[in-house]
Amino acid sequence: MTAWNHLQSGKEVNDLSNSQKIKVSRFNQSTEQFLNADKVVVANGLWNLNIPTRLKAWFDSINVAGKTFKYTAQGPVGLVEGKKVLHIQANGGVYNGQDLSSQYVKNNL
């Protein structure tokens, strides 16, 4: 977050520490990998009625203002169209897609 704050304040990438450069690069790689994929498969278990933390981190890396969505007066609008996504979730019960985890994945995508 410190690296993003530095960049947002107008600093250049070269002004970041090596560690920050690596982290920003990895974050950007995740975003670009998602944007370049024709098809995406999201598979997760239902953990305490929510998604696993690593999946949350992945969503944080692909939801980038100006790249995958934009803010409008009516709220956020997606910029990625035509991408096929399959969500597979292992549950310990029957929720019919109404659990928080499924809804989170659906709303993010």
ZAMARGU-4260 file (C-alpha; in steps of 0.2 Angstrom, whole numbers, plus 5000, padded with zeros to 4 digits):
<rodrens>
0) 5000/5000/5000 | 5015/5012/5004 | 5021/5009/4986 | 5003/5014/4979 | 5002/5029/4990
5) 5019/5035/4983 | 5014/5032/4965 | 4998/5041/4968 | 5006/5056/4976 | 5016/5058/4960
10) 5032/5049/4963 | 5040/5038/4949 | 5042/5019/4949 | 5061/5022/4950 | 5058/5031/4966
15) 5052/5015/4975 | 5062/5003/4985 | 5067/4987/4976 | 5054/4977/4987 | 5040/4989/4982
20) 5045/4988/4964 | 5043/4969/4965 | 5027/4970/4974 | 5019/4982/4962 | 5026/4972/4947
25) 5017/4956/4954 | 5001/4965/4957 | 5001/4972/4939 | 5005/4954/4932 | 4990/4947/4941
30) 4979/4961/4933 | 4986/4959/4916 | 4985/4940/4917 | 4966/4942/4921 | 4964/4954/4907
35) 4973/4943/4894 | 4963/4927/4898 | 4949/4922/4887 | 4942/4910/4901 | 4943/4911/4920
40) 4940/4897/4932 | 4937/4902/4950 | 4937/4887/4962 | 4935/4888/4980 | 4929/4881/4996
45) 4916/4889/5007 | 4926/4895/5022 | 4915/4901/5037 | 4902/4907/5024 | 4915/4917/5015
50) 4929/4915/5002 | 4947/4910/5006 | 4959/4925/5010 | 4970/4921/4994 | 4955/4922/4983
55) 4950/4939/4991 | 4968/4945/4988 | 4966/4939/4969 | 4950/4949/4968 | 4960/4964/4975
60) 4973/4963/4962 | 4961/4962/4947 | 4949/4975/4952 | 4958/4990/4947 | 4950/5007/4943
65) 4953/5013/4926 | 4958/4995/4920 | 4944/4983/4925 | 4931/4996/4931 | 4928/5014/4931
70) 4918/5025/4943 | 4903/5034/4936 | 4889/5045/4944 | 4878/5029/4944 | 4892/5019/4953
75) 4906/5007/4947 | 4904/5001/4929 | 4914/4986/4923 | 4926/4988/4908 | 4930/4970/4905
80) 4917/4962/4893 | 4915/4945/4884 | 4926/4935/4897 | 4919/4918/4901 | 4920/4914/4919
85) 4916/4897/4928 | 4914/4898/4947 | 4915/4881/4956 | 4912/4881/4975 | 4913/4866/4987
90) 4899/4868/5001 | 4895/4858/5016 | 4877/4862/5012 | 4864/4868/4999 | 4864/4886/4997
95) 4858/4888/4979 | 4871/4902/4976 | 4863/4913/4989 | 4878/4912/5002 | 4889/4927/5004
100) 4904/4918/4996 | 4895/4915/4979 | 4887/4932/4979 | 4904/4940/4983 | 4912/4931/4968
105) 4897/4935/4956 | 4897/4954/4961 | 4915/4956/4959 | 4915/4948/4942
</rodrens>
